[in-house]
């Protein structure tokens, strides 16, 4: 559960500047939660892929919401 929340947080941090461009510094730390979730010892390759897809989906969803 912690890994999922970190992946969602990462996607939200990376997507926030699409909504409010003044939040661009969040991009500099946006990958840190995802990397933390992926590098935990109990994470398999398949789980790391799913976490990356989840973070990317959140980012993509926020970007599309901001554009449209």
Buried (B, 14 or more C-beta within 10 A) or exposed (E): EEBBEBBBBBBBBBBBBBEEEEEEEBEEEBBEBBEBBBEEEEBEEEBBEBBBEBBBEBBBEBBEEBEE
